């Protein structure tokens, strides 16, 4: 009797242990398959489709200043990048020693011809003698000692000498004019050795340093007019059909964190960067910061379409045209129709408001396993 009782106790104990092991295994299996997964709920909200593009601030007009004659070495630099320069203010100066020598020679030569012009002609004395001889012949002709032919020939000699003197004067006048033109040119060459800005603005670039050689046709420096800038968005060629003049835009510049600048597209360029397959889109901002300068960069949001309330999901929840929907604690795949893409997707079919999705689409996820939702 005692042995039977002990046997029953052992059987009950073994059964209890077996049941405990089964329950424990079940709990362990449930815990293994019911891992927490981050989820998101499909919701309806106003949706605006934005096209994102990088932007850069560029000067609308850049004035390039260089030389077209008398190349030379830079001997003085008056302005640096970022400096303000007034119109006709000097920025660079070139060596002008050889130009000054040419000018001195030209001035001396001009003085020589001007002095000769002020002096009597070298033929003046010869003309005076011919005139005196003619007057004497006239007296002798009246007395009958000289023929009228001799008198006529004497008159001709006077006219020849007068013409010679006139030619001499004309030649001197021509030489004087020629050397005056050269003198003015030399003065201009001396002045052009000092390179000045053609506009008031900010120095954008100084392309030659002290001691470097500036050749004919080289750009010495660049100046832009302050405030006359343009904001250019770089849009992918594949998005060309989504941009248009008058399109609303919001620009965020890295130099002004937290600030948004509202504007509109004023020009869509038909060509752009062939290497990066981008086109240029000019945006005109309603209000520019007073201290804005070329070279700033940022991001532009171009409004492609304002759709009003639509179902939205994060882009991370989508892979191709599928999402992972959570139903009754398990995960299943579902195809969806998407209207616009960006950081947030607009859904037009396949989901309803309140559906729960995995926030991150996981291509390695085992479907139909149980999960615990983590918000």
C-alpha positions in Angstrom: 0.0 0.0 0.0 2.8 2.3 0.9 4.7 1.5 -2.3 1.6 2.3 -4.3 1.2 5.6 -2.6 4.8 6.6 -3.3 4.4 5.5 -6.9 1.3 7.8 -7.3 3.2 10.7 -5.8 6.2 10.2 -8.1 3.9 10.0 -11.1 2.1 13.3 -10.1 5.5 15.0 -9.6 6.8 13.8 -13.0 3.5 15.0 -14.7 3.8 18.4 -12.9 7.4 18.8 -14.1 6.4 17.9 -17.6 3.6 20.3 -17.7 5.8 23.1 -16.3 8.4 22.4 -19.0 5.8 22.6 -21.7 4.4 25.8 -20.3 7.9 27.2 -19.9 8.8 26.3 -23.5 5.6 27.9 -24.7 6.3 31.1 -22.8 9.9 31.1 -24.1 8.7 30.5 -27.7 6.1 33.3 -27.4 8.7 35.7 -26.0 11.0 34.7 -28.8 8.5 35.4 -31.5 6.8 38.4 -29.8 9.7 40.7 -30.0 9.0 44.5 -29.8 9.0 46.2 -33.2 8.7 50.0 -33.9 5.4 50.7 -35.6 3.6 53.7 -37.1 -0.1 54.3 -37.7 -1.4 55.4 -41.1 -3.0 58.8 -40.6 -4.7 61.4 -42.7 -3.1 64.9 -42.8 -2.7 67.9 -45.2 0.0 66.9 -47.6 2.2 69.1 -49.8 4.4 67.4 -52.3 7.8 69.1 -52.2 10.7 68.8 -54.6 14.0 69.2 -52.7 17.1 70.7 -54.3 20.4 72.1 -53.2 20.8 75.8 -53.7 23.7 78.3 -54.0 23.8 82.0 -53.8 25.5 83.6 -56.8 26.2 87.2 -57.9 23.8 88.2 -60.7 26.6 90.2 -62.4 30.3 89.7 -62.0 32.5 92.4 -63.4 35.9 91.0 -64.6 38.7 93.6 -64.7 41.8 92.9 -66.7 44.1 94.5 -69.3 44.2 94.5 -73.1 47.7 96.0 -73.5 51.0 96.5 -71.7 51.3 93.2 -69.7 53.3 93.6 -66.6 54.2 92.5 -63.1 51.9 93.3 -60.1 53.7 95.7 -57.9 50.9 96.8 -55.6 47.7 95.1 -54.3 45.3 97.6 -52.7 42.3 95.3 -52.1 41.7 91.7 -51.0 38.7 89.3 -51.3 35.7 90.6 -49.4 36.9 94.2 -49.4 34.5 97.0 -50.4 35.7 99.0 -53.5 34.3 102.2 -54.9 33.9 102.9 -58.6 37.2 103.9 -60.1 39.1 102.9 -57.0 42.4 101.2 -57.5 42.7 97.4 -56.8 46.0 96.4 -58.4 48.9 98.2 -59.9 51.4 97.0 -62.5 55.0 98.0 -63.1 55.0 101.0 -65.5 58.7 101.9 -65.8 58.9 101.0 -69.5 55.6 102.9 -70.2 57.0 106.0 -68.4 60.1 105.9 -70.5 58.1 105.7 -73.7 56.0 108.6 -72.4 59.0 110.7 -71.7 60.4 110.1 -75.1 57.1 110.9 -76.7 56.8 114.1 -74.7 60.3 115.2 -75.7 59.6 114.5 -79.4 56.3 116.4 -79.2 58.1 119.4 -77.7 60.7 119.3 -80.5 58.1 119.5 -83.2 56.1 122.2 -81.3 59.2 124.3 -81.0 60.0 123.9 -84.6 56.5 125.0 -85.5 56.9 128.2 -83.4 60.1 129.0 -85.2 60.3 130.7 -88.7 60.6 128.4 -91.6 64.1 127.6 -92.8 62.9 128.8 -96.2 61.8 132.2 -94.9 65.0 134.0 -95.8 64.9 132.5 -99.3 61.4 133.7 -99.8 62.3 137.2 -98.5 65.2 137.4 -101.1 62.9 136.3 -103.9 60.3 138.9 -102.9 63.0 141.6 -102.9 64.3 140.5 -106.3 60.8 140.6 -107.7 60.2 144.2 -106.4 63.5 145.2 -108.0 62.4 143.6 -111.3 59.1 145.5 -111.2 61.0 148.8 -111.0 63.3 147.8 -113.8 60.3 146.7 -115.9 58.7 150.0 -115.4 61.9 151.7 -116.6 62.0 149.3 -119.6 65.1 147.4 -118.5 63.4 144.1 -117.8 60.9 142.1 -119.9 57.5 141.1 -118.7 58.6 137.4 -119.0 61.4 137.8 -116.5 58.9 139.4 -114.1 56.5 136.5 -114.6 59.2 133.9 -113.9 60.2 135.8 -110.8 56.6 135.7 -109.6 56.5 131.9 -110.2 59.6 131.4 -108.1 58.0 133.3 -105.2 54.9 131.1 -105.4 57.0 127.9 -105.4 58.8 129.0 -102.3 55.5 129.9 -100.6 54.2 126.5 -101.4 57.3 124.9 -100.0 56.9 126.8 -96.8 53.2 125.7 -96.6 54.2 122.1 -97.1 56.7 122.4 -94.4 54.1 123.8 -92.0 51.6 121.2 -93.0 54.1 118.4 -92.3 55.0 119.9 -88.9 51.3 120.1 -88.0 50.8 116.5 -89.0 53.8 115.4 -86.8 52.5 117.5 -83.9 49.1 115.8 -84.1 50.6 112.4 -84.4 52.8 112.9 -81.3 49.9 114.4 -79.4 47.9 111.3 -80.1 50.8 109.2 -79.0 51.3 111.3 -75.8 47.6 110.9 -75.0 48.0 107.1 -75.6 51.0 107.0 -73.3 49.2 108.8 -70.6 46.4 106.3 -71.0 48.9 103.4 -70.8 50.3 104.9 -67.6 46.8 105.2 -66.2 45.9 101.7 -67.2 48.8 100.3 -65.2 46.6 101.1 -62.2 43.7 98.7 -62.5 40.5 100.2 -61.1 37.0 98.9 -60.4 34.3 99.8 -63.0 31.6 99.5 -60.3 31.1 100.0 -56.6 30.8 96.6 -54.8 32.7 93.8 -53.1 35.8 92.2 -54.4 34.9 88.6 -55.2 38.3 87.4 -56.4 41.9 88.7 -56.8 43.5 86.4 -59.4 47.0 87.8 -59.2 49.3 88.2 -56.2 52.1 90.6 -55.6 55.0 89.9 -57.9 52.9 87.8 -60.3 52.8 88.6 -64.0 49.5 89.8 -65.6 49.3 89.0 -69.3 47.1 90.6 -71.9 43.6 89.2 -71.7 44.0 87.9 -68.1 41.4 88.7 -65.5 43.1 90.6 -62.7 40.1 90.7 -60.2 36.4 90.3 -60.0 33.8 92.6 -58.4 30.1 92.2 -57.8 27.5 94.7 -56.8 26.2 94.2 -53.3 22.6 92.9 -53.0 22.4 92.1 -56.7 22.5 88.3 -56.3 20.5 85.3 -57.4 19.5 82.1 -55.7 20.0 79.0 -58.0 18.5 75.6 -57.2 20.1 72.5 -58.7 17.3 70.3 -59.9 17.7 66.8 -61.3 17.0 66.6 -65.0 14.4 63.9 -64.4 12.4 66.4 -62.4 12.4 69.0 -65.1 8.7 68.7 -65.8 7.8 69.4 -62.1 9.3 72.9 -62.0 7.8 76.0 -63.6 7.9 79.8 -63.4 5.8 81.2 -60.6 6.2 78.0 -58.5 6.3 78.7 -54.7 9.6 77.9 -53.0 11.1 77.9 -49.5 14.8 78.3 -49.1 16.9 77.4 -46.0 20.5 78.7 -46.1 23.1 77.0 -43.9 24.4 80.4 -42.8 21.0 81.3 -41.3 20.0 78.2 -39.2 16.4 78.0 -38.3 15.3 80.7 -40.9 13.2 80.1 -43.9 13.1 82.4 -46.9 9.9 82.4 -49.1 10.2 83.0 -52.8 9.1 82.0 -56.3 10.7 80.4 -59.3 11.4 83.1 -61.9 13.4 81.2 -64.5 14.0 77.6 -65.5 17.1 77.2 -67.5 16.8 74.7 -70.4 20.4 73.5 -69.9 22.6 72.9 -66.9 25.2 70.6 -65.5 25.6 67.8 -67.9 28.0 65.9 -65.7 25.7 65.8 -62.6 22.6 65.8 -64.8 21.1 68.9 -63.2 19.4 72.0 -64.4 19.5 75.5 -62.9 16.3 77.0 -61.5 16.4 80.7 -60.4 14.5 81.5 -57.2 13.7 85.1 -56.3 13.2 85.6 -52.5 10.7 88.0 -51.1 13.2 89.3 -48.6 17.0 89.1 -48.6 19.2 89.3 -45.5 21.2 92.5 -45.5 24.4 90.6 -45.1 23.8 87.9 -47.7 26.9 87.2 -49.9 27.7 84.9 -52.8 28.9 81.4 -52.1 26.2 80.5 -49.5 24.5 77.1 -49.9 21.4 75.5 -48.6 18.3 73.5 -49.4 15.2 74.6 -51.4 11.7 73.1 -51.2 9.7 73.6 -54.4 6.0 73.1 -54.0 5.0 70.6 -56.7 1.4 70.1 -55.5 -0.8 70.9 -52.5 -3.1 67.8 -52.2 -5.0 68.6 -49.0 -5.8 65.8 -46.5 -4.4 62.4 -47.7 -3.2 59.2 -46.1 0.5 59.5 -45.3 3.3 57.1 -44.2 7.0 57.6 -43.7 9.2 56.7 -46.6 11.2 54.2 -44.5 8.1 52.0 -44.2 8.0 51.3 -48.0 10.1 49.0 -50.1 9.3 49.3 -53.8 5.5 49.2 -53.7 5.0 47.1 -50.5 4.7 47.8 -46.8 4.6 45.5 -43.7 1.2 45.7 -42.1 0.6 44.5 -38.5 -2.7 42.6 -38.0 -3.6 40.7 -34.8 0.0 40.8 -33.6 1.4 39.4 -36.8 3.1 40.9 -39.9 2.0 40.6 -43.5 3.0 42.2 -46.8 0.7 44.5 -48.6 1.0 46.4 -51.9 0.2 50.1 -51.9 -0.3 52.8 -54.4 1.9 55.9 -53.8 1.2 59.3 -55.4 4.3 61.3 -54.4 7.6 60.5 -52.9 9.8 62.3 -50.5 10.4 62.0 -46.7 6.6 61.4 -46.4 4.7 59.4 -48.9 1.1 60.1 -50.0 -0.9 56.8 -50.2 -3.8 56.6 -52.7 -4.7 52.9 -52.3 -3.9 49.7 -50.3 -4.2 51.2 -46.8 -6.8 52.9 -44.7 -6.5 55.4 -41.8 -5.5 53.6 -38.6 -3.6 50.7 -40.2 -0.5 49.9 -38.3 2.8 49.4 -40.2 6.4 48.5 -39.3 8.2 51.9 -39.2 11.3 50.4 -40.9 10.8 47.9 -43.8 13.0 44.9 -43.1 13.6 42.6 -46.1 15.0 39.9 -43.7 11.9 39.9 -41.5 10.1 36.5 -41.0 6.5 37.1 -41.9 3.5 35.9 -39.8 5.6 35.8 -36.6 4.1 37.5 -33.6 5.3 40.9 -32.5 4.7 43.4 -29.7 4.0 46.9 -31.0 6.4 49.6 -29.9 5.4 53.2 -30.5 
